[in-house]
């Protein structure tokens, strides 16, 4: 797909100029990541807790799988409350006197952001390969502008292609909304979860929105929904047909935005957040491969692709890294720092092959090559003539290594990693647990009123608990 401006055979001559926006949202992302590591959890109730440690009853629910939600477990719920609704499987198995059936218990896991970002990086690699413009909102969702990649007449197939690639190459399911605007695409992705695909075509947006309850509108959380209902506005159609001035009086300029979005008016463009921090390319085999030859050939191909991307973007790089994923999901990364920013495709290939050497005979299901620490200035390229690369390869300070998941945040943050990825890195440390717990009893009101972030991030905070079953990444990630 990377070299195809749009689907072959598509006549775009009569297409309108409406943008084609995809909103891709992973389904119960943390739980899905845990299932990648532990396939036996598939189909079982899974609860991922913030501030939670195995055996404890403190913390808050970050993600509850759909199976867990059937027992009444919800995002931002206290772990102690969740345990009342869904006891731990291990506790019941250890208690011979328990009257509970195993089917009425679940599996609890602590948040592991290193692992989640590792999986997110794989998803983002697919997204960047499928779109010319990607805006990464958080670790588990992104907007794509695919106007130049497909056409409205075949966009259903294109969106399924994106979903299928993520399922095949990463192993998780995503829900996708397609619309001519960001806000409508966001709502569409929530419309048919899990594993959903909803397409809202140009001219259909207002009709699609009209019957929705106000709390399903993009940017409307519990507090705003209550205030809208107190004004007699129950549906998007009510908001769309209302006089905007009372909305402005009640909510400030945000009230005018609510009125416009309810009418389907949203002219925001999908734009990346800041300059990329790295470029990477990854590719998965059909199954684990032990023969060194196809793996080495793939490393060379990926190295050439990522070096070409950096050159086309006018970027110099100071770091070259490789990634090898061994089954079932053991992520290993290696990287090497250079003495200065360079643009040397042959060097990228040589270093990538050297770093991958230790995995030549190992079964590998996926490979990646990355260049990082990018510079986009006109600064002179560092001279490499005096560098003894064999000596550097043997130096303890030359390579930085990581075993399963360790260091994955820094080593593979996803192609075109941006400020949103950096914000996620320290997720657990940023969590105000008391606020997260208070949000279950009205504490979300203060957060909703005080936020100053841009529109889609604010909307993500307010709607993510409802839409994805995962507590808002911007509140505690």
C-alpha positions in Angstrom: 0.0 0.0 0.0 2.9 2.4 0.7 3.5 2.9 -3.1 -0.2 3.1 -4.1 -1.7 6.6 -4.1 -5.2 5.0 -4.1 -6.7 1.7 -5.0 -5.9 0.4 -8.5 -8.7 0.6 -11.0 -10.6 3.3 -9.2 -11.8 6.2 -11.4 -11.7 9.3 -9.2 -12.7 11.7 -12.0 -16.3 12.1 -10.7 -15.4 12.0 -7.0 -16.3 14.9 -4.8 -13.4 16.7 -3.0 -14.8 15.6 0.4 -12.0 14.4 2.6 -12.0 10.7 3.7 -11.2 10.4 7.4 -10.7 7.2 9.3 -10.8 7.0 13.1 -9.1 3.8 14.3 -9.8 2.8 17.9 -8.4 -0.4 19.4 -11.0 -2.5 21.3 -10.3 -2.9 25.0 -6.6 -2.3 24.1 -4.9 -3.1 27.4 -6.8 -6.4 27.7 -6.1 -7.2 24.1 -2.3 -6.7 24.8 -2.5 -9.0 27.8 -4.1 -11.6 25.6 -1.2 -11.4 23.1 1.2 -12.4 25.9 -1.2 -15.0 27.4 -3.4 -16.5 24.6 -5.2 -18.6 27.2 -7.0 -15.4 28.3 -8.8 -15.2 25.0 -12.6 -15.2 25.7 -12.0 -14.9 29.5 -12.9 -11.8 31.6 -9.8 -9.6 31.9 -9.4 -6.6 34.1 -6.3 -4.3 33.9 -5.8 -2.1 36.9 -3.9 1.1 37.5 -2.1 1.3 40.8 -2.9 -2.4 41.1 -0.5 -5.2 42.1 -1.4 -9.0 42.0 -3.2 -10.0 45.1 -4.1 -6.4 46.1 -7.5 -4.8 46.2 -6.4 -1.2 45.6 -6.2 0.8 42.4 -8.7 1.6 39.6 -9.8 -0.3 36.5 -8.0 1.0 33.4 -9.6 -1.5 31.0 -12.3 -4.2 31.4 -12.8 -6.7 28.6 -16.3 -7.1 27.2 -16.5 -10.4 29.1 -15.7 -8.6 32.4 -18.1 -5.8 31.7 -20.9 -8.4 31.5 -20.3 -8.8 35.3 -20.6 -5.0 35.9 -16.9 -4.1 35.9 -16.4 -0.7 34.4 -13.5 1.6 33.5 -12.4 4.0 36.3 -14.1 1.7 38.9 -12.3 1.0 42.1 -10.5 -2.4 42.0 -12.2 -3.3 45.3 -15.6 -2.7 43.7 -14.6 -4.7 40.6 -13.6 -7.6 42.8 -17.0 -7.7 44.4 -18.6 -8.1 41.0 -15.9 -10.3 39.6 -13.6 -12.2 42.0 -10.1 -13.1 41.0 -9.9 -16.5 39.3 -6.7 -17.4 41.3 -8.3 -16.7 44.6 -11.2 -19.0 43.9 -8.9 -21.8 42.6 -6.9 -21.5 45.8 -10.0 -21.6 48.0 -11.3 -25.2 48.3 -14.3 -24.0 50.3 -15.4 -21.4 47.7 -18.9 -21.7 46.4 -18.2 -19.6 43.4 -18.1 -21.2 39.9 -14.9 -20.6 38.0 -17.0 -19.1 35.2 -18.0 -16.2 37.6 -14.4 -15.1 38.1 -11.9 -13.1 36.1 -8.2 -12.4 35.5 -6.6 -9.2 36.9 -3.4 -7.8 35.6 -1.4 -4.6 36.4 -0.9 -1.9 33.8 2.3 -2.6 31.8 2.8 0.5 29.6 6.1 -0.8 28.1 4.2 -3.8 26.6 1.2 -1.7 25.5 3.4 0.8 23.7 5.2 -2.0 22.0 2.0 -3.3 20.6 0.8 0.3 19.8 3.9 0.8 17.8 3.1 -2.1 15.6 -0.4 -0.8 15.0 0.9 2.6 14.2 3.3 1.2 11.7 0.3 -0.3 9.8 -1.6 3.0 10.0 1.3 5.1 8.7 1.7 2.6 5.8 -2.0 2.9 4.9 -2.3 6.7 5.1 -0.3 9.8 4.1 -1.4 11.8 7.2 -1.9 10.2 10.6 -2.7 12.0 13.9 -1.9 9.8 16.9 -4.3 10.9 19.6 -3.2 8.4 22.2 -1.7 4.9 22.5 -4.8 3.2 21.2 -6.4 5.5 18.7 -5.6 7.7 15.7 -7.1 9.7 12.9 -6.1 9.0 9.3 -6.6 11.1 6.2 -6.8 8.6 3.3 -8.3 11.0 0.7 -5.4 10.3 -1.7 -5.4 6.5 -1.0 -8.9 5.5 -1.8 -12.3 6.8 -3.0 -15.8 7.0 -1.4 -17.1 4.3 -3.8 -14.7 1.7 -2.4 -13.9 3.1 1.1 -15.6 0.2 2.8 -13.1 -2.2 1.3 -10.2 0.1 2.1 -11.2 0.3 5.8 -11.6 -3.5 6.0 -8.1 -3.8 4.6 -6.8 -1.6 7.4 -8.7 -3.7 10.0 -7.5 -7.0 8.5 -3.8 -5.9 8.4 -3.9 -4.9 12.1 -5.5 -8.2 13.0 -3.1 -10.2 10.9 0.1 -8.4 11.6 -0.5 -7.4 15.2 -3.1 -9.8 16.5 -5.7 -7.3 18.0 -9.0 -6.0 16.7 -9.9 -2.4 16.1 -13.1 -0.5 15.3 -13.0 1.9 12.4 -15.2 4.9 11.7 -15.2 6.5 8.2 -16.6 10.0 7.6 -15.8 13.3 5.9 -14.8 14.9 9.2 -12.8 14.0 12.3 -15.7 14.3 14.8 -18.1 12.2 12.7 -15.4 9.6 12.2 -14.8 9.4 15.9 -18.5 8.9 16.7 -18.7 6.3 13.9 -15.8 4.2 15.3 -17.8 4.0 18.6 -21.0 3.1 16.9 -20.5 -0.7 16.4 -17.9 -1.9 18.9 -16.2 -4.3 19.2 -14.5 -5.0 15.8 -16.9 -2.6 14.1 -16.8 -0.7 10.8 -19.2 2.2 10.2 -19.1 4.4 7.1 -20.8 7.8 7.1 -20.7 9.2 3.6 -20.8 12.9 2.5 -24.3 14.2 2.7 -25.3 11.6 5.4 -23.5 13.1 8.4 -26.4 15.1 9.8 -28.8 12.3 9.3 -26.5 9.8 11.0 -26.0 12.1 14.0 -29.6 13.3 14.4 -31.1 10.4 16.5 -28.0 10.0 18.7 -28.3 10.8 22.4 -26.4 13.9 23.3 -23.9 11.9 25.4 -22.8 10.2 22.2 -21.7 13.4 20.6 -18.0 14.0 20.1 -16.8 16.1 23.1 -19.8 15.4 25.4 -19.2 13.7 28.7 -21.5 13.0 31.6 -21.6 16.5 33.0 -22.2 18.2 29.7 -24.8 15.7 28.8 -26.7 16.5 32.1 -26.5 20.2 31.4 -27.7 19.8 27.8 -30.7 17.7 29.0 -31.5 20.3 31.6 -31.9 22.7 28.7 -34.3 20.3 27.1 -31.8 18.9 24.5 -31.9 15.1 24.4 -30.6 14.3 21.0 -28.1 15.6 18.4 -31.0 16.8 16.3 -32.2 18.9 19.3 -28.7 20.5 19.7 -28.5 21.0 15.9 -31.8 22.9 15.7 -31.4 24.8 18.9 -30.5 28.5 19.1 -26.7 28.5 19.6 -26.7 31.6 21.8 -28.0 29.8 24.9 -25.4 27.1 24.3 -22.7 29.8 24.2 -24.1 31.4 27.4 -23.9 28.0 29.1 -20.6 26.6 27.8 -18.8 29.5 26.3 -17.3 29.1 22.8 -17.5 25.3 23.3 -21.3 25.7 23.1 -20.9 26.9 19.5 -18.7 24.0 18.7 -21.3 21.6 20.1 -23.9 23.2 17.9 -21.7 22.9 14.9 -20.7 19.3 15.5 -24.3 18.3 16.1 -25.0 19.7 12.6 -22.1 17.8 11.1 -20.0 20.9 10.6 -16.3 20.2 11.3 -13.6 21.6 9.0 -10.6 20.5 11.0 -7.8 18.8 9.1 -6.0 15.7 10.2 -2.6 17.0 11.1 0.3 15.1 12.7 1.3 16.3 16.2 4.7 17.8 16.0 7.8 16.6 14.1 8.4 12.8 14.1 11.0 11.5 16.5 11.7 8.3 14.5 10.9 6.4 11.4 10.5 2.7 11.4 9.4 -0.2 9.1 8.2 -3.6 10.3 7.0 -6.7 8.5 5.5 -10.0 9.8 6.1 -13.5 8.5 3.2 -15.9 8.1 4.6 -17.9 11.0 7.8 -18.2 13.0 10.9 -18.4 10.7 14.2 -20.0 11.8 16.1 -20.0 8.5 18.5 -17.0 8.6 18.3 -16.2 4.9 14.8 -14.8 4.6 15.2 -12.9 7.9 18.4 -11.2 6.7 16.8 -10.4 3.4 13.9 -8.8 5.2 16.2 -6.8 7.4 18.0 -5.4 4.4 14.7 -4.5 2.7 13.3 -2.8 5.8 16.6 -0.9 6.3 16.5 0.4 2.8 12.9 1.4 3.2 13.4 3.3 6.4 16.5 5.0 5.2 14.7 6.1 2.0 11.8 7.5 4.1 14.3 9.5 6.2 15.9 10.9 3.1 12.6 11.8 1.5 11.6 13.6 4.7 14.9 15.5 4.8 15.8 13.9 8.2 19.2 13.0 9.6 19.4 10.4 12.3 21.7 9.5 15.2 20.4 6.1 16.2 19.7 2.8 14.2 17.8 0.0 15.8 16.3 -3.4 15.0 13.4 -5.3 16.5 12.8 -9.0 16.6 9.6 -10.6 17.9 9.9 -14.2 18.9 6.7 -16.3 19.5 4.4 -16.0 21.2 5.1 -12.3 21.8 8.6 -11.8 23.0 9.8 -8.4 21.9 13.5 -7.8 21.6 15.1 -4.5 20.5 18.7 -3.5 19.9 20.0 -0.1 18.9 23.3 1.7 18.3 24.1 5.4 18.6 26.1 7.2 16.0 28.6 10.0 16.7 26.4 12.6 14.9 23.4 13.0 12.6 23.8 11.2 9.3 22.1 10.3 6.1 23.8 7.0 5.2 21.5 4.2 3.8 24.4 1.7 3.5 25.3 2.3 7.1 21.7 1.7 8.2 21.8 -1.6 6.4 25.2 -2.6 7.9 24.3 -1.7 11.5 20.8 -3.3 11.2 22.4 -6.6 10.0 25.0 -6.5 12.8 22.5 -5.8 15.5 20.2 -8.6 14.2 23.0 -11.2 14.1 22.2 -12.6 17.5 18.7 -13.5 16.3 19.7 -15.1 13.0 19.0 -18.7 14.2 16.0 -17.9 16.5 12.4 -18.4 15.5 11.1 -14.9 14.6 7.6 -13.9 13.6 8.2 -10.2 13.0 11.1 -7.9 12.2 11.6 -4.1 12.3 14.3 -1.5 11.5 14.2 2.0 12.9 16.2 5.2 12.7 15.7 7.7 15.6 16.9 10.9 17.2 16.0 12.7 14.1 17.1 16.2 13.1 15.4 18.3 10.4 17.8 21.3 10.5 20.4 22.2 7.9 23.2 21.3 10.3 26.3 19.7 8.7 26.3 15.9 8.7 28.8 14.4 11.1 31.9 12.9 9.6 32.1 9.1 9.8 35.5 8.6 8.2 37.4 8.3 11.5 34.9 6.0 13.3 36.1 2.4 13.9 32.7 0.6 13.6 34.1 -2.8 14.6 35.5 -1.3 17.7 32.2 0.5 18.5 30.3 -2.7 17.9 32.2 -4.4 20.6 31.9 -1.5 23.0 29.5 -1.8 26.0 28.3 1.7 25.4 27.6 1.3 21.7 24.5 -0.8 21.9 21.5 -0.6 24.2 19.6 -3.8 24.5 16.3 -4.9 25.9 14.7 -8.2 26.6 11.0 -8.9 26.4 9.2 -5.5 26.3 11.9 -3.7 28.4 12.9 -0.4 26.8 10.3 -0.7 24.1 9.0 2.8 24.7 12.3 4.3 23.6 13.3 1.8 21.0 10.1 1.5 19.0 7.5 4.2 19.7 5.9 3.8 16.3 6.7 5.4 13.0 6.6 9.2 13.2 6.4 9.0 17.0 5.3 12.4 18.3 4.5 14.4 21.4 1.4 12.2 22.1 3.6 9.2 22.4 6.0 11.0 24.8 3.0 11.9 26.9 2.0 8.3 27.2 5.4 7.1 28.2 5.1 8.1 31.9 1.4 7.1 32.1 1.5 5.3 35.4 3.5 8.0 37.1 1.1 10.6 36.0 -1.9 8.9 37.4 -3.7 10.7 40.2 -5.4 7.6 41.6 -7.7 9.5 43.9 -9.0 11.5 40.9 -9.5 8.4 38.9 -11.5 6.8 41.7 -13.4 9.9 42.4 -14.5 10.0 38.8 -16.8 7.1 39.5 -18.7 9.2 41.9 -18.8 12.6 40.2 -15.1 13.5 40.4 -15.0 13.7 36.6 -16.9 17.0 36.7 -13.9 19.0 37.7 -11.6 17.5 35.1 -14.2 18.1 32.4 -14.5 21.8 33.2 -10.8 22.5 33.8 -9.2 21.0 30.7 -7.5 23.3 28.2 -6.4 20.7 25.7 -7.3 20.8 22.0 -10.7 19.6 20.9 -10.2 15.9 20.1 -8.0 15.3 23.1 -10.6 16.9 25.4 -13.3 14.8 23.7 -11.2 11.7 24.1 -11.1 12.2 27.8 -14.8 12.7 28.1 -15.9 9.9 25.8 -13.3 7.2 26.0 -14.7 5.4 29.0 -18.1 5.1 27.3 -16.7 4.2 23.8 -13.9 1.8 24.3 -14.2 0.3 27.7 -10.8 1.8 28.5 -10.4 4.7 30.9 -9.2 7.9 29.3 -5.5 7.8 28.3 -5.1 11.5 28.7 -6.3 11.4 32.3 -3.8 8.8 33.5 -1.6 7.9 30.7 
